[in-house]
Amino acid sequence: MSVNVVRFEYQNENRWGVVRQGRIVPISGRYETTGELIRQVSREQLARLEGDALEMSQVRLLSPVTRNQQFVCQGANYRQHMIESGMDPDAKHYNMIFTKASSCIVAADSDLVKPRQVRFLDYEIELGLVLARDITGPVKVDAHNLHEFVAGLVIVNDYSARDIQIPQMQFYKGKSFRTFGPVGPHLCLLDATDMRYLQQLQLRLTVNDRPRQSDSTANLVHGPAETLSELSAVHDFCVGDLIATGTPSGCALAIPSPAKQRLAAALLPEAVKWKAFLKAQEARSDFYLKNGDVVQATIRSADGVIDLGTQRNVVVGEV
């Protein structure tokens, strides 16, 4: 049985609590990081937690993934998103991995600050995996032991400055501005029987109440078990670290087909090529985020058993 946990500020203290019927039952003790909570308090204990509940209006929700945790991401992990990103899904057989700065992690309802120099600000709803154990060497993860490695799930929005990410080939810089990584509101802790839902979750994102992204995790190209097995041979992880699993199609970004890209690379000088790219994005400016836009994101199962809450970010200009 899944348990939804939140991190919040109440009476000038940061606390953790279990969400029940729209209210919060505080967890006793102080856990400074996501990893500490997962290590020290079991999901079974939280499922049995009792006590006086707080109203949501009494608290300020924080990100359930703390900034000391690693923020690792998968790119182009849905077939249609590969196509709109200018990739050939039948030729790309590798798992694209990059990182975001943990300093971009903010609460699910935080304002999204649009830097002055960014023209093309994009959204990317993603399912986030929060790790249950340290990984310090190669491991084989499959459907039978996935629950030993994944503690829970969160919503992530991988906001991206496309005019920095693409022309400069700077994924880290283009995706790591402060506020570019809202997480939560819920950390949904899972047991072994809940793992089947990792292939049954519906992702939806709207901008100003208009649908932009909608897909199912059934369409992930590289699933959690495969990804954890691959990354374990490369990278150390700690309990509480975050892996964002990629975004569906529907982003503002549009890139020419692989054939057109090859033609441009062969015939156009570098400066001309990127000028053409920026001109193409300018033609799609209505899709990119502007000051005052409201972005909402949800991830849940059709039967309602898994519900990661709702993210809501208002775009504001840098002061």
JOSUL-V631575 format. One line per field, one symbol per residue. ss: DSSP state (h for helix, s for strand, l for the rest). phi: phi as a letter, one per 30 degrees, with the letter a starting at -180 (. if undefined). burial: 1 if it has 16 or more other C-alpha atoms within 10 Angstrom, else 0. A space follows every 10 residues. Layout:
ss = ???
phi = ???
burial = ???
This chain:
ss = llssssssss llssssssss llssssllll lllhhhhhhh llhhhhhlll llssshhhls ssllllllll sssssllshh hhhhllllll lllllssssl lhhhssllll lsssllllll ssllssssss slllslllll lllllhhhls ssssssslls shhhhlllll hhhhllllll ssslllsssl lhhhhhhhhl ssssssslls sssssshhhs lllhhhhhhh hhllllslll lsssllllll lllllllhhh hhhhhhhllh hhhhhhhhhh hhllllllll lllsssssss slllllssss sssssssll
phi = .dbccbcacb hibdbbacdb hibccdcdjc bdbdeddddc bddddddcdb kdccdeddbc dcddcddddd bcbcchcbed deddciccdd cdcccdbbbc dddddbddcd dcdddedccc cccadbdccc dcadbbadbc cbddbeddcc dabbdbccdb dddcedddhb eeddcceeid bdbjdcccdc ceddddddcb cccbbbbhic dbbaacddcd dcdedddddd dddcbdbbej dcbccjcddj dddbbededd ddddddccde ddeddddddd dddcdddddb ejdccbbbba dddidcbdib cbbcdbddd
burial = 0111111100 0001111110 0011111000 1011101100 0010010000 0001000010 1111111011 1111111111 1111111110 0000101011 1111111111 1111000011 1111111111 1110100000 1000011011 1111111111 1111010000 1011111111 1111111111 1100101101 1111111000 0111111011 1111111111 1100001111 1111111111 1111110000 0001000000 0011001100 1000101111 0011111111 1000011111 111111000
